[in-house]
């Protein structure tokens, strides 16, 4: 009987270790998702900054009135 209890406890410990590994994997996936969201926010900020830059307007040359010799 004693050996059976020890085996049951060992199986339970192994299950708990497996659950903990799964939780850790999920935490790591969540961290990676958060990093990706942050990268995306940074890309958006850069795009907005680029859009804010104004282009210089070209000055139009004034047409000179020519004297018409008729």
N, CA, C and O atoms as a Tripos MOL2 file, in Angstrom:
@<TRIPOS>MOLECULE
protein
  280   279    70     0     0
PROTEIN
NO_CHARGES

@<TRIPOS>ATOM
      1 N           0.8270   -1.2130    0.0000 N.3       1 UNK1
      2 CA          0.0000    0.0000    0.0000 C.3       1 UNK1
      3 C           0.8610    1.2640    0.0000 C.2       1 UNK1
      4 O           0.5540    2.2530   -0.6650 O.2       1 UNK1
      5 N           1.9470    1.1960    0.7680 N.am      2 UNK2
      6 CA          2.7700    2.3950    0.8710 C.3       2 UNK2
      7 C           3.3670    2.7720   -0.4930 C.2       2 UNK2
      8 O           3.4090    3.9470   -0.8570 O.2       2 UNK2
      9 N           3.8200    1.7750   -1.2300 N.am      3 UNK3
     10 CA          4.3880    2.0370   -2.5560 C.3       3 UNK3
     11 C           3.3710    2.6570   -3.5000 C.2       3 UNK3
     12 O           3.7080    3.5330   -4.2960 O.2       3 UNK3
     13 N           2.1380    2.2060   -3.4110 N.am      4 UNK4
     14 CA          1.0780    2.7500   -4.2720 C.3       4 UNK4
     15 C           0.8520    4.2290   -3.9780 C.2       4 UNK4
     16 O           0.7140    5.0290   -4.9030 O.2       4 UNK4
     17 N           0.8130    4.6000   -2.6910 N.am      5 UNK5
     18 CA          0.6180    6.0120   -2.3210 C.3       5 UNK5
     19 C           1.7590    6.8730   -2.8640 C.2       5 UNK5
     20 O           1.5370    7.9720   -3.3710 O.2       5 UNK5
     21 N           2.9760    6.3570   -2.7500 N.am      6 UNK6
     22 CA          4.1240    7.1300   -3.2500 C.3       6 UNK6
     23 C           4.0350    7.3350   -4.7580 C.2       6 UNK6
     24 O           4.3380    8.4170   -5.2600 O.2       6 UNK6
     25 N           3.6200    6.2970   -5.4780 N.am      7 UNK7
     26 CA          3.4770    6.4190   -6.9300 C.3       7 UNK7
     27 C           2.3890    7.4270   -7.2870 C.2       7 UNK7
     28 O           2.5470    8.2100   -8.2250 O.2       7 UNK7
     29 N           1.2880    7.4090   -6.5430 N.am      8 UNK8
     30 CA          0.1940    8.3570   -6.7850 C.3       8 UNK8
     31 C           0.6910    9.7840   -6.5290 C.2       8 UNK8
     32 O           0.4260   10.6890   -7.3190 O.2       8 UNK8
     33 N           1.4120    9.9770   -5.4230 N.am      9 UNK9
     34 CA          1.9420   11.3100   -5.1110 C.3       9 UNK9
     35 C           2.9230   11.7630   -6.1910 C.2       9 UNK9
     36 O           2.9070   12.9250   -6.5940 O.2       9 UNK9
     37 N           3.7640   10.8640   -6.6530 N.am     10 UNK10
     38 CA          4.7460   11.2040   -7.6920 C.3      10 UNK10
     39 C           4.0280   11.6010   -8.9960 C.2      10 UNK10
     40 O           4.4140   12.5600   -9.6640 O.2      10 UNK10
     41 N           2.9890   10.8480   -9.3360 N.am     11 UNK11
     42 CA          2.2200   11.1990  -10.5460 C.3      11 UNK11
     43 C           1.5960   12.5880  -10.3990 C.2      11 UNK11
     44 O           1.5980   13.3830  -11.3390 O.2      11 UNK11
     45 N           1.0620   12.8670   -9.2060 N.am     12 UNK12
     46 CA          0.4530   14.1860   -8.9590 C.3      12 UNK12
     47 C           1.5110   15.2870   -9.0660 C.2      12 UNK12
     48 O           1.2490   16.3410   -9.6450 O.2      12 UNK12
     49 N           2.6900   15.0530   -8.5170 N.am     13 UNK13
     50 CA          3.7750   16.0410   -8.6090 C.3      13 UNK13
     51 C           4.1500   16.2790  -10.0770 C.2      13 UNK13
     52 O           4.3700   17.4150  -10.4950 O.2      13 UNK13
     53 N           4.2170   15.2120  -10.8350 N.am     14 UNK14
     54 CA          4.5670   15.3230  -12.2630 C.3      14 UNK14
     55 C           3.4950   16.1190  -13.0170 C.2      14 UNK14
     56 O           3.8210   16.9490  -13.8660 O.2      14 UNK14
     57 N           2.2380   15.8700  -12.7130 N.am     15 UNK15
     58 CA          1.1510   16.6390  -13.3380 C.3      15 UNK15
     59 C           1.2810   18.1240  -12.9990 C.2      15 UNK15
     60 O           1.0990   18.9880  -13.8560 O.2      15 UNK15
     61 N           1.5980   18.4010  -11.7370 N.am     16 UNK16
     62 CA          1.7390   19.7910  -11.3030 C.3      16 UNK16
     63 C           2.9160   20.4600  -12.0350 C.2      16 UNK16
     64 O           2.8190   21.6140  -12.4520 O.2      16 UNK16
     65 N           4.0110   19.7310  -12.1840 N.am     17 UNK17
     66 CA          5.1600   20.2830  -12.9220 C.3      17 UNK17
     67 C           4.7600   20.5900  -14.3670 C.2      17 UNK17
     68 O           5.1280   21.6290  -14.9150 O.2      17 UNK17
     69 N           4.0080   19.6810  -14.9700 N.am     18 UNK18
     70 CA          3.5630   19.8790  -16.3570 C.3      18 UNK18
     71 C           2.6490   21.1040  -16.4560 C.2      18 UNK18
     72 O           2.7780   21.9030  -17.3830 O.2      18 UNK18
     73 N           1.7350   21.2480  -15.5080 N.am     19 UNK19
     74 CA          0.8540   22.4340  -15.4990 C.3      19 UNK19
     75 C           1.6820   23.7080  -15.3960 C.2      19 UNK19
     76 O           1.4130   24.6940  -16.0830 O.2      19 UNK19
     77 N           2.6980   23.6760  -14.5270 N.am     20 UNK20
     78 CA          3.5460   24.8610  -14.3420 C.3      20 UNK20
     79 C           4.3110   25.1760  -15.6350 C.2      20 UNK20
     80 O           4.4610   26.3430  -15.9980 O.2      20 UNK20
     81 N           4.7860   24.1550  -16.3170 N.am     21 UNK21
     82 CA          5.4750   24.3900  -17.5990 C.3      21 UNK21
     83 C           4.5250   25.0440  -18.5930 C.2      21 UNK21
     84 O           4.9080   25.9740  -19.3040 O.2      21 UNK21
     85 N           3.2860   24.5600  -18.6440 N.am     22 UNK22
     86 CA          2.2960   25.1440  -19.5560 C.3      22 UNK22
     87 C           2.0050   26.5980  -19.2020 C.2      22 UNK22
     88 O           1.9060   27.4540  -20.0820 O.2      22 UNK22
     89 N           1.8700   26.8690  -17.9030 N.am     23 UNK23
     90 CA          1.6200   28.2650  -17.4770 C.3      23 UNK23
     91 C           2.7750   29.1580  -17.9040 C.2      23 UNK23
     92 O           2.5570   30.2700  -18.3840 O.2      23 UNK23
     93 N           4.0030   28.6770  -17.7310 N.am     24 UNK24
     94 CA          5.1850   29.4650  -18.0930 C.3      24 UNK24
     95 C           5.2190   29.7120  -19.6090 C.2      24 UNK24
     96 O           5.5630   30.8080  -20.0520 O.2      24 UNK24
     97 N           4.8670   28.7070  -20.3900 N.am     25 UNK25
     98 CA          4.8220   28.8820  -21.8520 C.3      25 UNK25
     99 C           3.7970   29.9500  -22.2160 C.2      25 UNK25
    100 O           4.0480   30.8000  -23.0700 O.2      25 UNK25
    101 N           2.6420   29.8980  -21.5600 N.am     26 UNK26
    102 CA          1.5910   30.8800  -21.8440 C.3      26 UNK26
    103 C           2.0530   32.2870  -21.4620 C.2      26 UNK26
    104 O           1.8110   33.2440  -22.1990 O.2      26 UNK26
    105 N           2.7110   32.4110  -20.3200 N.am     27 UNK27
    106 CA          3.2400   33.7270  -19.9150 C.3      27 UNK27
    107 C           4.2230   34.2530  -20.9620 C.2      27 UNK27
    108 O           4.1880   35.4320  -21.3130 O.2      27 UNK27
    109 N           5.0880   33.3860  -21.4530 N.am     28 UNK28
    110 CA          6.0760   33.7910  -22.4600 C.3      28 UNK28
    111 C           5.3770   34.2220  -23.7520 C.2      28 UNK28
    112 O           5.7720   35.2100  -24.3710 O.2      28 UNK28
    113 N           4.3460   33.4890  -24.1570 N.am     29 UNK29
    114 CA          3.5840   33.8850  -25.3580 C.3      29 UNK29
    115 C           2.9680   35.2670  -25.1590 C.2      29 UNK29
    116 O           2.9860   36.0990  -26.0660 O.2      29 UNK29
    117 N           2.4240   35.5040  -23.9700 N.am     30 UNK30
    118 CA          1.7990   36.8050  -23.6830 C.3      30 UNK30
    119 C           2.8490   37.9180  -23.7160 C.2      30 UNK30
    120 O           2.5940   38.9970  -24.2510 O.2      30 UNK30
    121 N           4.0140   37.6590  -23.1510 N.am     31 UNK31
    122 CA          5.0900   38.6680  -23.2030 C.3      31 UNK31
    123 C           5.4550   38.9820  -24.6490 C.2      31 UNK31
    124 O           5.6490   40.1450  -25.0010 O.2      31 UNK31
    125 N           5.5510   37.9610  -25.4810 N.am     32 UNK32
    126 CA          5.8960   38.1580  -26.8950 C.3      32 UNK32
    127 C           4.8130   38.9640  -27.6060 C.2      32 UNK32
    128 O           5.1210   39.8420  -28.4110 O.2      32 UNK32
    129 N           3.5600   38.6730  -27.3160 N.am     33 UNK33
    130 CA          2.4560   39.4510  -27.9160 C.3      33 UNK33
    131 C           2.5700   40.9200  -27.5160 C.2      33 UNK33
    132 O           2.3900   41.8160  -28.3410 O.2      33 UNK33
    133 N           2.8710   41.1530  -26.2410 N.am     34 UNK34
    134 CA          2.9910   42.5320  -25.7470 C.3      34 UNK34
    135 C           4.1540   43.2420  -26.4380 C.2      34 UNK34
    136 O           4.0320   44.4110  -26.8060 O.2      34 UNK34
    137 N           5.2730   42.5520  -26.6170 N.am     35 UNK35
    138 CA          6.4140   43.1530  -27.3290 C.3      35 UNK35
    139 C           6.0100   43.5270  -28.7470 C.2      35 UNK35
    140 O           6.3630   44.6000  -29.2370 O.2      35 UNK35
    141 N           5.2680   42.6390  -29.4070 N.am     36 UNK36
    142 CA          4.8370   42.9010  -30.7840 C.3      36 UNK36
    143 C           3.8980   44.1050  -30.8280 C.2      36 UNK36
    144 O           3.9980   44.9410  -31.7260 O.2      36 UNK36
    145 N           2.9930   44.1910  -29.8660 N.am     37 UNK37
    146 CA          2.0890   45.3630  -29.8140 C.3      37 UNK37
    147 C           2.8970   46.6450  -29.6560 C.2      37 UNK37
    148 O           2.6040   47.6520  -30.3020 O.2      37 UNK37
    149 N           3.9110   46.6090  -28.8000 N.am     38 UNK38
    150 CA          4.7540   47.7870  -28.5610 C.3      38 UNK38
    151 C           5.5010   48.1780  -29.8420 C.2      38 UNK38
    152 O           5.5960   49.3590  -30.1750 O.2      38 UNK38
    153 N           6.0250   47.1850  -30.5490 N.am     39 UNK39
    154 CA          6.7160   47.4780  -31.8260 C.3      39 UNK39
    155 C           5.7510   48.1360  -32.8040 C.2      39 UNK39
    156 O           6.1140   49.0770  -33.5100 O.2      39 UNK39
    157 N           4.5270   47.6370  -32.8380 N.am     40 UNK40
    158 CA          3.5170   48.1900  -33.7530 C.3      40 UNK40
    159 C           3.2020   49.6410  -33.3820 C.2      40 UNK40
    160 O           3.0750   50.4940  -34.2600 O.2      40 UNK40
    161 N           3.0790   49.9170  -32.0870 N.am     41 UNK41
    162 CA          2.8280   51.3040  -31.6460 C.3      41 UNK41
    163 C           3.9590   52.2180  -32.0980 C.2      41 UNK41
    164 O           3.7170   53.3310  -32.5640 O.2      41 UNK41
    165 N           5.1970   51.7430  -31.9580 N.am     42 UNK42
    166 CA          6.3580   52.5500  -32.3670 C.3      42 UNK42
    167 C           6.3180   52.8160  -33.8720 C.2      42 UNK42
    168 O           6.6020   53.9300  -34.3110 O.2      42 UNK42
    169 N           5.9700   51.8070  -34.6580 N.am     43 UNK43
    170 CA          5.8770   51.9920  -36.1140 C.3      43 UNK43
    171 C           4.8320   53.0540  -36.4390 C.2      43 UNK43
    172 O           5.0550   53.9110  -37.2940 O.2      43 UNK43
    173 N           3.6860   52.9940  -35.7500 N.am     44 UNK44
    174 CA          2.6190   53.9720  -35.9930 C.3      44 UNK44
    175 C           3.0850   55.3800  -35.6490 C.2      44 UNK44
    176 O           2.8010   56.3280  -36.3810 O.2      44 UNK44
    177 N           3.7970   55.5180  -34.5420 N.am     45 UNK45
    178 CA          4.3000   56.8380  -34.1450 C.3      45 UNK45
    179 C           5.2350   57.3860  -35.2140 C.2      45 UNK45
    180 O           5.1570   58.5640  -35.5610 O.2      45 UNK45
    181 N           6.1140   56.5470  -35.7370 N.am     46 UNK46
    182 CA          7.0520   56.9770  -36.7760 C.3      46 UNK46
    183 C           6.3020   57.4110  -38.0250 C.2      46 UNK46
    184 O           6.6540   58.4160  -38.6440 O.2      46 UNK46
    185 N           5.2770   56.6660  -38.3980 N.am     47 UNK47
    186 CA          4.4900   57.0180  -39.5780 C.3      47 UNK47
    187 C           3.8370   58.3850  -39.3890 C.2      47 UNK47
    188 O           3.8260   59.2070  -40.3050 O.2      47 UNK47
    189 N           3.2920   58.6220  -38.1940 N.am     48 UNK48
    190 CA          2.6350   59.8950  -37.9130 C.3      48 UNK48
    191 C           3.6290   61.0330  -37.9960 C.2      48 UNK48
    192 O           3.3110   62.0960  -38.5300 O.2      48 UNK48
    193 N           4.8330   60.8260  -37.4740 N.am     49 UNK49
    194 CA          5.8570   61.8650  -37.5290 C.3      49 UNK49
    195 C           6.2100   62.1830  -38.9730 C.2      49 UNK49
    196 O           6.3800   63.3490  -39.3310 O.2      49 UNK49
    197 N           6.3180   61.1620  -39.7960 N.am     50 UNK50
    198 CA          6.6390   61.3810  -41.2020 C.3      50 UNK50
    199 C           5.5430   62.1850  -41.8770 C.2      50 UNK50
    200 O           5.8290   63.0500  -42.7040 O.2      50 UNK50
    201 N           4.2980   61.9100  -41.5360 N.am     51 UNK51
    202 CA          3.1770   62.6100  -42.1380 C.3      51 UNK51
    203 C           3.1690   64.0790  -41.7390 C.2      51 UNK51
    204 O           2.7110   64.9210  -42.5110 O.2      51 UNK51
    205 N           3.6590   64.4010  -40.5630 N.am     52 UNK52
    206 CA          3.6300   65.7640  -40.0640 C.3      52 UNK52
    207 C           4.5950   66.6780  -40.8200 C.2      52 UNK52
    208 O           4.3950   67.8920  -40.8380 O.2      52 UNK52
    209 N           5.6260   66.1290  -41.4380 N.am     53 UNK53
    210 CA          6.5970   66.9450  -42.1630 C.3      53 UNK53
    211 C           5.9080   67.6410  -43.3390 C.2      53 UNK53
    212 O           5.2080   67.0060  -44.1280 O.2      53 UNK53
    213 N           6.1140   68.9350  -43.4400 N.am     54 UNK54
    214 CA          5.4960   69.6970  -44.5110 C.3      54 UNK54
    215 C           6.4940   69.8670  -45.6440 C.2      54 UNK54
    216 O           7.6880   70.0620  -45.4150 O.2      54 UNK54
    217 N           5.9960   69.7900  -46.8490 N.am     55 UNK55
    218 CA          6.8430   69.9880  -48.0040 C.3      55 UNK55
    219 C           6.9730   71.4810  -48.2610 C.2      55 UNK55
    220 O           6.0350   72.2490  -48.0470 O.2      55 UNK55
    221 N           8.1470   71.8760  -48.7220 N.am     56 UNK56
    222 CA          8.3510   73.2810  -49.0380 C.3      56 UNK56
    223 C           7.6160   73.6080  -50.3290 C.2      56 UNK56
    224 O           7.6580   72.8510  -51.2990 O.2      56 UNK56
    225 N           6.9510   74.7360  -50.3170 N.am     57 UNK57
    226 CA          6.2210   75.1440  -51.5150 C.3      57 UNK57
    227 C           7.1900   75.8110  -52.4800 C.2      57 UNK57
    228 O           8.0460   76.5990  -52.0780 O.2      57 UNK57
    229 N           7.0440   75.4890  -53.7360 N.am     58 UNK58
    230 CA          7.8810   76.1120  -54.7600 C.3      58 UNK58
    231 C           7.3260   77.4940  -55.0630 C.2      58 UNK58
    232 O           6.1170   77.6860  -55.1980 O.2      58 UNK58
    233 N           8.2310   78.4400  -55.1660 N.am     59 UNK59
    234 CA          7.7990   79.7990  -55.4970 C.3      59 UNK59
    235 C           7.5410   79.8780  -56.9920 C.2      59 UNK59
    236 O           8.3230   79.3850  -57.8040 O.2      59 UNK59
    237 N           6.4580   80.4920  -57.3260 N.am     60 UNK60
    238 CA          6.1280   80.6460  -58.7360 C.3      60 UNK60
    239 C           6.8830   81.8480  -59.2960 C.2      60 UNK60
    240 O           6.9490   82.9110  -58.6800 O.2      60 UNK60
    241 N           7.4350   81.6490  -60.4550 N.am     61 UNK61
    242 CA          8.1490   82.7500  -61.0900 C.3      61 UNK61
    243 C           7.1210   83.7190  -61.6660 C.2      61 UNK61
    244 O           6.1270   83.3230  -62.2750 O.2      61 UNK61
    245 N           7.3980   84.9950  -61.4490 N.am     62 UNK62
    246 CA          6.4910   86.0130  -61.9870 C.3      62 UNK62
    247 C           6.7730   86.1940  -63.4750 C.2      62 UNK62
    248 O           7.9260   86.2770  -63.9000 O.2      62 UNK62
    249 N           5.7300   86.2510  -64.2320 N.am     63 UNK63
    250 CA          5.8900   86.4550  -65.6660 C.3      63 UNK63
    251 C           6.1100   87.9380  -65.9140 C.2      63 UNK63
    252 O           5.3630   88.7850  -65.4240 O.2      63 UNK63
    253 N           7.1520   88.2350  -66.6860 N.am     64 UNK64
    254 CA          7.4350   89.6370  -66.9990 C.3      64 UNK64
    255 C           6.5780   90.0620  -68.1960 C.2      64 UNK64
    256 O           6.4040   89.3330  -69.1730 O.2      64 UNK64
    257 N           6.0760   91.2370  -68.0660 N.am     65 UNK65
    258 CA          5.2950   91.7600  -69.1880 C.3      65 UNK65
    259 C           6.2800   92.2900  -70.2240 C.2      65 UNK65
    260 O           7.1510   93.1040  -69.9180 O.2      65 UNK65
    261 N           6.1290   91.8240  -71.4220 N.am     66 UNK66
    262 CA          7.0220   92.2550  -72.4870 C.3      66 UNK66
    263 C           6.3990   93.4240  -73.2500 C.2      66 UNK66
    264 O           5.1890   93.5080  -73.4590 O.2      66 UNK66
    265 N           7.2410   94.2590  -73.6220 N.am     67 UNK67
    266 CA          6.7580   95.3840  -74.4320 C.3      67 UNK67
    267 C           6.5020   94.8780  -75.8390 C.2      67 UNK67
    268 O           7.3740   94.2820  -76.4700 O.2      67 UNK67
    269 N           5.3460   95.1130  -76.2990 N.am     68 UNK68
    270 CA          5.0060   94.6890  -77.6550 C.3      68 UNK68
    271 C           5.3190   95.8390  -78.6190 C.2      68 UNK68
    272 O           4.7420   96.9210  -78.5090 O.2      68 UNK68
    273 N           6.2080   95.6040  -79.5370 N.am     69 UNK69
    274 CA          6.5340   96.6180  -80.5430 C.3      69 UNK69
    275 C           5.7640   96.3050  -81.7930 C.2      69 UNK69
    276 O           6.0910   95.3920  -82.5520 O.2      69 UNK69
    277 N           4.7540   97.0750  -81.9780 N.am     70 UNK70
    278 CA          3.9310   96.8420  -83.1530 C.3      70 UNK70
    279 C           4.0530   97.9760  -84.1060 C.2      70 UNK70
    280 O           3.4270   97.9610  -85.1660 O.2      70 UNK70
@<TRIPOS>BOND
     1     1     2 1
     2     2     3 1
     3     3     4 2
     4     3     5 am
     5     5     6 1
     6     6     7 1
     7     7     8 2
     8     7     9 am
     9     9    10 1
    10    10    11 1
    11    11    12 2
    12    11    13 am
    13    13    14 1
    14    14    15 1
    15    15    16 2
    16    15    17 am
    17    17    18 1
    18    18    19 1
    19    19    20 2
    20    19    21 am
    21    21    22 1
    22    22    23 1
    23    23    24 2
    24    23    25 am
    25    25    26 1
    26    26    27 1
    27    27    28 2
    28    27    29 am
    29    29    30 1
    30    30    31 1
    31    31    32 2
    32    31    33 am
    33    33    34 1
    34    34    35 1
    35    35    36 2
    36    35    37 am
    37    37    38 1
    38    38    39 1
    39    39    40 2
    40    39    41 am
    41    41    42 1
    42    42    43 1
    43    43    44 2
    44    43    45 am
    45    45    46 1
    46    46    47 1
    47    47    48 2
    48    47    49 am
    49    49    50 1
    50    50    51 1
    51    51    52 2
    52    51    53 am
    53    53    54 1
    54    54    55 1
    55    55    56 2
    56    55    57 am
    57    57    58 1
    58    58    59 1
    59    59    60 2
    60    59    61 am
    61    61    62 1
    62    62    63 1
    63    63    64 2
    64    63    65 am
    65    65    66 1
    66    66    67 1
    67    67    68 2
    68    67    69 am
    69    69    70 1
    70    70    71 1
    71    71    72 2
    72    71    73 am
    73    73    74 1
    74    74    75 1
    75    75    76 2
    76    75    77 am
    77    77    78 1
    78    78    79 1
    79    79    80 2
    80    79    81 am
    81    81    82 1
    82    82    83 1
    83    83    84 2
    84    83    85 am
    85    85    86 1
    86    86    87 1
    87    87    88 2
    88    87    89 am
    89    89    90 1
    90    90    91 1
    91    91    92 2
    92    91    93 am
    93    93    94 1
    94    94    95 1
    95    95    96 2
    96    95    97 am
    97    97    98 1
    98    98    99 1
    99    99   100 2
   100    99   101 am
   101   101   102 1
   102   102   103 1
   103   103   104 2
   104   103   105 am
   105   105   106 1
   106   106   107 1
   107   107   108 2
   108   107   109 am
   109   109   110 1
   110   110   111 1
   111   111   112 2
   112   111   113 am
   113   113   114 1
   114   114   115 1
   115   115   116 2
   116   115   117 am
   117   117   118 1
   118   118   119 1
   119   119   120 2
   120   119   121 am
   121   121   122 1
   122   122   123 1
   123   123   124 2
   124   123   125 am
   125   125   126 1
   126   126   127 1
   127   127   128 2
   128   127   129 am
   129   129   130 1
   130   130   131 1
   131   131   132 2
   132   131   133 am
   133   133   134 1
   134   134   135 1
   135   135   136 2
   136   135   137 am
   137   137   138 1
   138   138   139 1
   139   139   140 2
   140   139   141 am
   141   141   142 1
   142   142   143 1
   143   143   144 2
   144   143   145 am
   145   145   146 1
   146   146   147 1
   147   147   148 2
   148   147   149 am
   149   149   150 1
   150   150   151 1
   151   151   152 2
   152   151   153 am
   153   153   154 1
   154   154   155 1
   155   155   156 2
   156   155   157 am
   157   157   158 1
   158   158   159 1
   159   159   160 2
   160   159   161 am
   161   161   162 1
   162   162   163 1
   163   163   164 2
   164   163   165 am
   165   165   166 1
   166   166   167 1
   167   167   168 2
   168   167   169 am
   169   169   170 1
   170   170   171 1
   171   171   172 2
   172   171   173 am
   173   173   174 1
   174   174   175 1
   175   175   176 2
   176   175   177 am
   177   177   178 1
   178   178   179 1
   179   179   180 2
   180   179   181 am
   181   181   182 1
   182   182   183 1
   183   183   184 2
   184   183   185 am
   185   185   186 1
   186   186   187 1
   187   187   188 2
   188   187   189 am
   189   189   190 1
   190   190   191 1
   191   191   192 2
   192   191   193 am
   193   193   194 1
   194   194   195 1
   195   195   196 2
   196   195   197 am
   197   197   198 1
   198   198   199 1
   199   199   200 2
   200   199   201 am
   201   201   202 1
   202   202   203 1
   203   203   204 2
   204   203   205 am
   205   205   206 1
   206   206   207 1
   207   207   208 2
   208   207   209 am
   209   209   210 1
   210   210   211 1
   211   211   212 2
   212   211   213 am
   213   213   214 1
   214   214   215 1
   215   215   216 2
   216   215   217 am
   217   217   218 1
   218   218   219 1
   219   219   220 2
   220   219   221 am
   221   221   222 1
   222   222   223 1
   223   223   224 2
   224   223   225 am
   225   225   226 1
   226   226   227 1
   227   227   228 2
   228   227   229 am
   229   229   230 1
   230   230   231 1
   231   231   232 2
   232   231   233 am
   233   233   234 1
   234   234   235 1
   235   235   236 2
   236   235   237 am
   237   237   238 1
   238   238   239 1
   239   239   240 2
   240   239   241 am
   241   241   242 1
   242   242   243 1
   243   243   244 2
   244   243   245 am
   245   245   246 1
   246   246   247 1
   247   247   248 2
   248   247   249 am
   249   249   250 1
   250   250   251 1
   251   251   252 2
   252   251   253 am
   253   253   254 1
   254   254   255 1
   255   255   256 2
   256   255   257 am
   257   257   258 1
   258   258   259 1
   259   259   260 2
   260   259   261 am
   261   261   262 1
   262   262   263 1
   263   263   264 2
   264   263   265 am
   265   265   266 1
   266   266   267 1
   267   267   268 2
   268   267   269 am
   269   269   270 1
   270   270   271 1
   271   271   272 2
   272   271   273 am
   273   273   274 1
   274   274   275 1
   275   275   276 2
   276   275   277 am
   277   277   278 1
   278   278   279 1
   279   279   280 2
@<TRIPOS>SUBSTRUCTURE
     1 UNK1         2 RESIDUE 1 A UNK
     2 UNK2         6 RESIDUE 1 A UNK
     3 UNK3        10 RESIDUE 1 A UNK
     4 UNK4        14 RESIDUE 1 A UNK
     5 UNK5        18 RESIDUE 1 A UNK
     6 UNK6        22 RESIDUE 1 A UNK
     7 UNK7        26 RESIDUE 1 A UNK
     8 UNK8        30 RESIDUE 1 A UNK
     9 UNK9        34 RESIDUE 1 A UNK
    10 UNK10       38 RESIDUE 1 A UNK
    11 UNK11       42 RESIDUE 1 A UNK
    12 UNK12       46 RESIDUE 1 A UNK
    13 UNK13       50 RESIDUE 1 A UNK
    14 UNK14       54 RESIDUE 1 A UNK
    15 UNK15       58 RESIDUE 1 A UNK
    16 UNK16       62 RESIDUE 1 A UNK
    17 UNK17       66 RESIDUE 1 A UNK
    18 UNK18       70 RESIDUE 1 A UNK
    19 UNK19       74 RESIDUE 1 A UNK
    20 UNK20       78 RESIDUE 1 A UNK
    21 UNK21       82 RESIDUE 1 A UNK
    22 UNK22       86 RESIDUE 1 A UNK
    23 UNK23       90 RESIDUE 1 A UNK
    24 UNK24       94 RESIDUE 1 A UNK
    25 UNK25       98 RESIDUE 1 A UNK
    26 UNK26      102 RESIDUE 1 A UNK
    27 UNK27      106 RESIDUE 1 A UNK
    28 UNK28      110 RESIDUE 1 A UNK
    29 UNK29      114 RESIDUE 1 A UNK
    30 UNK30      118 RESIDUE 1 A UNK
    31 UNK31      122 RESIDUE 1 A UNK
    32 UNK32      126 RESIDUE 1 A UNK
    33 UNK33      130 RESIDUE 1 A UNK
    34 UNK34      134 RESIDUE 1 A UNK
    35 UNK35      138 RESIDUE 1 A UNK
    36 UNK36      142 RESIDUE 1 A UNK
    37 UNK37      146 RESIDUE 1 A UNK
    38 UNK38      150 RESIDUE 1 A UNK
    39 UNK39      154 RESIDUE 1 A UNK
    40 UNK40      158 RESIDUE 1 A UNK
    41 UNK41      162 RESIDUE 1 A UNK
    42 UNK42      166 RESIDUE 1 A UNK
    43 UNK43      170 RESIDUE 1 A UNK
    44 UNK44      174 RESIDUE 1 A UNK
    45 UNK45      178 RESIDUE 1 A UNK
    46 UNK46      182 RESIDUE 1 A UNK
    47 UNK47      186 RESIDUE 1 A UNK
    48 UNK48      190 RESIDUE 1 A UNK
    49 UNK49      194 RESIDUE 1 A UNK
    50 UNK50      198 RESIDUE 1 A UNK
    51 UNK51      202 RESIDUE 1 A UNK
    52 UNK52      206 RESIDUE 1 A UNK
    53 UNK53      210 RESIDUE 1 A UNK
    54 UNK54      214 RESIDUE 1 A UNK
    55 UNK55      218 RESIDUE 1 A UNK
    56 UNK56      222 RESIDUE 1 A UNK
    57 UNK57      226 RESIDUE 1 A UNK
    58 UNK58      230 RESIDUE 1 A UNK
    59 UNK59      234 RESIDUE 1 A UNK
    60 UNK60      238 RESIDUE 1 A UNK
    61 UNK61      242 RESIDUE 1 A UNK
    62 UNK62      246 RESIDUE 1 A UNK
    63 UNK63      250 RESIDUE 1 A UNK
    64 UNK64      254 RESIDUE 1 A UNK
    65 UNK65      258 RESIDUE 1 A UNK
    66 UNK66      262 RESIDUE 1 A UNK
    67 UNK67      266 RESIDUE 1 A UNK
    68 UNK68      270 RESIDUE 1 A UNK
    69 UNK69      274 RESIDUE 1 A UNK
    70 UNK70      278 RESIDUE 1 A UNK
